[in-house]
Amino acid sequence: MPKEIVAVLLLTLAGFLVGGVYSTWKSMKFMAMLLAAAAVIAVGGAVVWLTS
């Protein structure tokens, strides 16, 4: 699989996770923080994947 596709999939995953952060922030802040951390890891993974 080309590395651009993997990076796009990771960025898409990060987008879904950010949406989860937005929707859970008022009710479950701890879960929202976990989702935010996962989104940051996904974006970081996409950047590392593209630069390697």
Backbone as CSV, one residue per row, in Angstrom:
resi,resn,N_x,N_y,N_z,CA_x,CA_y,CA_z,C_x,C_y,C_z
1,MET,0.847,-1.173,0.000,0.000,0.000,0.000,0.897,1.244,0.000
2,PRO,0.638,2.181,-0.886,1.473,3.392,-0.909,1.391,4.159,0.404
3,LYS,2.496,4.804,0.746,2.541,5.467,2.046,1.597,6.652,2.129
4,GLU,1.223,7.256,1.006,0.273,8.360,1.048,-1.111,7.886,1.487
5,ILE,-1.491,6.699,1.075,-2.802,6.162,1.456,-2.848,5.905,2.953
6,VAL,-1.784,5.352,3.498,-1.732,5.091,4.936,-1.809,6.406,5.706
7,ALA,-1.111,7.421,5.237,-1.142,8.727,5.910,-2.541,9.331,5.848
8,VAL,-3.204,9.208,4.712,-4.567,9.732,4.592,-5.511,8.978,5.519
9,LEU,-5.339,7.672,5.620,-6.184,6.895,6.530,-5.945,7.293,7.981
10,LEU,-4.695,7.539,8.354,-4.407,7.986,9.717,-4.994,9.366,9.987
11,LEU,-4.924,10.247,9.023,-5.517,11.575,9.197,-7.044,11.494,9.268
12,THR,-7.630,10.577,8.517,-9.076,10.358,8.596,-9.455,9.846,9.977
13,LEU,-8.689,8.914,10.490,-8.917,8.414,11.846,-8.813,9.543,12.859
14,ALA,-7.827,10.398,12.701,-7.676,11.535,13.610,-8.891,12.449,13.531
15,GLY,-9.429,12.644,12.348,-10.631,13.466,12.203,-11.823,12.875,12.933
16,PHE,-12.015,11.575,12.821,-13.094,10.923,13.559,-12.880,11.045,15.067
17,LEU,-11.647,10.913,15.505,-11.363,11.034,16.929,-11.616,12.452,17.433
18,VAL,-11.267,13.453,16.645,-11.535,14.841,17.031,-13.045,15.075,17.099
19,GLY,-13.787,14.481,16.203,-15.242,14.559,16.285,-15.770,13.931,17.571
20,GLY,-15.163,12.839,17.979,-15.536,12.224,19.249,-15.202,13.109,20.432
21,VAL,-14.083,13.807,20.357,-13.718,14.753,21.416,-14.776,15.836,21.506
22,TYR,-15.153,16.365,20.371,-16.150,17.448,20.345,-17.485,16.996,20.927
23,SER,-17.892,15.778,20.598,-19.211,15.321,21.039,-19.226,14.849,22.495
24,THR,-18.100,14.457,23.043,-18.094,13.955,24.422,-17.559,14.955,25.434
25,TRP,-17.137,16.127,25.008,-16.455,17.052,25.916,-17.333,17.470,27.090
26,LYS,-18.608,17.770,26.869,-19.457,18.263,27.957,-19.826,17.169,28.953
27,SER,-19.973,15.958,28.483,-20.466,14.917,29.377,-19.355,14.078,30.010
28,MET,-18.315,13.759,29.260,-17.267,12.866,29.761,-15.902,13.429,29.391
29,LYS,-15.403,14.338,30.194,-14.155,15.025,29.861,-12.952,14.081,29.854
30,PHE,-12.933,13.097,30.741,-11.801,12.163,30.761,-11.729,11.378,29.458
31,MET,-12.870,10.888,28.992,-12.906,10.146,27.726,-12.525,11.053,26.565
32,ALA,-12.959,12.307,26.621,-12.604,13.252,25.562,-11.098,13.479,25.530
33,MET,-10.468,13.531,26.691,-9.014,13.707,26.724,-8.292,12.484,26.165
34,LEU,-8.820,11.303,26.451,-8.235,10.089,25.877,-8.370,10.083,24.356
35,LEU,-9.531,10.499,23.860,-9.724,10.572,22.414,-8.807,11.618,21.787
36,ALA,-8.612,12.735,22.477,-7.707,13.777,21.971,-6.277,13.251,21.901
37,ALA,-5.866,12.498,22.909,-4.518,11.924,22.892,-4.371,10.941,21.732
38,ALA,-5.402,10.150,21.489,-5.357,9.208,20.370,-5.308,9.948,19.035
39,ALA,-6.010,11.074,18.934,-5.976,11.871,17.708,-4.584,12.443,17.471
40,VAL,-3.941,12.919,18.531,-2.584,13.457,18.404,-1.624,12.354,17.967
41,ILE,-1.782,11.164,18.521,-0.927,10.043,18.137,-1.154,9.674,16.663
42,ALA,-2.405,9.707,16.217,-2.705,9.384,14.821,-2.094,10.415,13.872
43,VAL,-2.191,11.690,14.225,-1.586,12.728,13.378,-0.071,12.586,13.387
44,GLY,0.497,12.339,14.549,1.933,12.134,14.633,2.378,10.932,13.823
45,GLY,1.595,9.870,13.861,1.907,8.694,13.065,1.854,8.980,11.582
46,ALA,0.890,9.781,11.159,0.796,10.133,9.747,1.997,10.957,9.307
47,VAL,2.416,11.889,10.150,3.576,12.721,9.816,4.833,11.874,9.743
48,VAL,5.024,11.008,10.714,6.202,10.132,10.718,6.164,9.199,9.520
49,TRP,4.989,8.687,9.210,4.859,7.764,8.076,5.243,8.454,6.776
50,LEU,4.833,9.713,6.606,5.145,10.430,5.374,6.604,10.833,5.275
51,THR,7.225,11.137,6.413,8.604,11.597,6.371,9.621,10.466,6.359
52,SER,9.194,9.246,6.618,10.163,8.135,6.633,10.361,7.547,5.253
